[in-house]
Amino acid sequence: MGKILLVEDDINIRTLFRKILIANGYEVIEATNGEEALRLYEDLEEKPELIILDHLMPKKSGLEVTQELLKRYSHKNILIITGYPNIDLECFPKETVKLKLKPISVADFLSEIQSMVEA
C-alpha cells in the first residue's frame, strides 16, 4: 500500500499504530523522537508517502519536524496526532499538513491515512 514514517515517543501508542498500519498493508518505519525522524528520513532512499508525527516529543516537536521537512525536502503528506486541541497549523499548507486529535478511533485513523496516501 505504501511506506509510512511513524514518529511517536510513547511506546504503547507507537506499537498500537504500527500494528494497525501493518495489518492494513502499510510498510512502517519507526522513530521515537523528532531528531531520529529527521535522520531516518534523510537516510531513506525511497521516501515515505506519509509521515505521522506526535506533537510533543523529546528533542524536536512534531511542529519543528514538520517545518524542517517542508523547508528541506518539500515533503507533501504529514499527519500530526496530538492530545492538544489548540495547535495552530495556519503557517502550513492545508493540503500538506493535517491534524487529528487523540483519542482517535481506528476507523478515523485509517480513513485519514488512506485519504492522504491516495491523494
N, C-alpha and C positions, 0 to 999 in steps of 0.2 A: 504493500500500500504506500509506504513512504517512510522516510527516516525522520525521527524527531529527537531533538536535544532537550532533555528533561533536566531542569535545574531547580533543585529543592533541597534545602538543608535538613528538613525533618525526615528522618529515615522511614518512618511509618507512612507518611504521605507519599514520599518518593516511591516506596515499594508498592503501595496501592495503585498509584498512577501507572507505574511500569507494568504491573500485571494486567491492568485494564487495556493498556495500549498494545501490549504483545498479544493478548487474547483476541484483539481486533485487527491483527495483521501488520502492525507497525514495527519497524526496527527502532529500538530505543538506545540512545547514548545518554549516560547519566553524569551529572556534575553535582557537587554538594555545595558550591558557593559560586559567586559571580566571577571571581578571578579564574577559577578552574574552568568555568564555562567558556570564557574568552580564549583560554589556552587551547582547550579542546576544539573549539570552533576553528581557530586559526590552523590547527594541525590536520583538520579533516580535508581530505582531497575532494570528496563529494559532500557538499554542504547539505544540511538537513532542510526539508521542506518547511518545517515548523520548529520554533523554539518555544518551550513552555517554561516560564520563569515564575518563581515565588517572588514576592515583593521584598520582604525583609529577610536578608541573608547575611552571613558573615562576609567580610572583605569588600564586597560590592553588592549594592541592592539591585533588584530587578530593573529599576528605572535607570540606574547607572550603566548596567549591562546593555539595556536597550539603546541608550544614547550612543554607546561605543559601537554597537553592531550596526546601527543606522549610519553613523558617521564613517566608520572604517570599511564596511562591507556592503552597505545598502541592502541588508537582509530584508526580505519582504513580509514574512509572517511571524509575528511574535504575539504570544498569548501570555498575559500576566495574570496570575491567580493569587488572590490575596484575601485576607480577612478584614482589610481596612477599606471601608467604602469611600473615603474622602480623597482618593488618589486622583490627581489632575493629569489627564493624558492629552490636554489641549495642544501641547507642543509637539506631539507625534501625529503622523498621518493616520487618519481614521481607518483607511483601507489596509494599513500595515500592522498596527498595534491594537490589540483588543484586550479588554479587561473582564475578568469573571471573578465573582466573589465566592469565598469559602463560607459555608459549606456549599459544595456543588454536587448535584446529582450525577450519577454515571451517565444517564441519558443526555443531560445538558453538556457535560464534559465532552462526550463523544460527538455530539452534534456540532459543537463549536469547532472541534478539531477537524472533523470531516469537511465542514464548510471552508475552513481556512486552507487546508491541504489541497482541496479541489479547485480553489479559486484561481 
